[in-house]
Structures are given as C-alpha cells and as structure tokens.
C-alpha cells in the first residue's frame, strides 16, 4: 500500500510540473493557431500516454494490488519524458 501511495505521489508531482511547464509553453505561443496546435498536440499526447500505460500494465483484473503502483510509475515516466520534450521546445 505504501508503494502505491509513493508512486501516486510521484506521478502527481510530475503531472503538476508538466502542467506548469505546459502553461509556460502555451504563454510563449505568439498566435491563436499556435496555441490551438499545442493544445491539440497535448491532448493527443495524453491519450497516447494513457493508452500506452494501460497496454503496458494490462487490465485491472489481471494486475492485482500492485497495478496502481505500476500504472502510476508508467504515467510518471512518460510524463517526465514529456516534460523534457516541452523543455526542449522552450530552449
């Protein structure tokens, strides 16, 4: 249970950092078309991330009590990757 809580907290921290960075990158966009493209890209990335982790971790009924930890760890790792990608956009 503690491992699940830790993984959940790690994912929540990564998600918060991503959201802050996303808002910063969005503010740097010069026009509404750029903002709309970034919004569409981010929504698409979220859907791909969630599906990828669900595929990697497997269905809930097969995961047992460790599934939440595995899912949150996967989400956190992919979110960290997205943070690095957005940071490259800023640079």
QUIBELZI-V654866 format. One record per residue. N is the residue number from 1. PHI is phi as a letter, one per 30 degrees, with the letter a starting at -180 (* if undefined). NEAR is the number of other C-alpha atoms within 8 Angstrom. Layout:
n->{N N}
phi->{PHI PHI}
near->{NEAR NEAR}
This chain:
n->{1 2 3 4 5 6 7 8 9 10 11 12 13 14 15 16 17 18 19 20 21 22 23 24 25 26 27 28 29 30 31 32 33 34 35 36 37 38 39 40 41 42 43 44 45 46 47 48 49 50 51 52 53 54 55 56 57 58 59 60 61 62 63 64 65 66 67 68 69 70 71 72 73 74 75 76 77 78 79 80 81 82 83 84 85 86 87 88 89 90 91}
phi->{* d d d d d d d d d d e d d d d d d d d d e d d d d d d d d b d d d d d d d d d d d d d d d d d e d d d d d d d d j d e d c c i d d e e d d d d d d d d d d d d d d e d d d d d d d d}
near->{4 5 7 11 9 8 12 12 8 11 13 9 8 11 10 8 9 12 8 8 11 9 8 8 11 9 7 6 9 7 6 7 6 9 11 8 8 9 8 8 8 8 8 8 8 8 8 8 10 9 8 8 11 10 8 6 10 8 8 7 5 6 10 7 5 8 10 9 12 10 11 13 12 9 12 13 8 9 12 10 8 9 11 8 8 11 9 7 7 6 4}
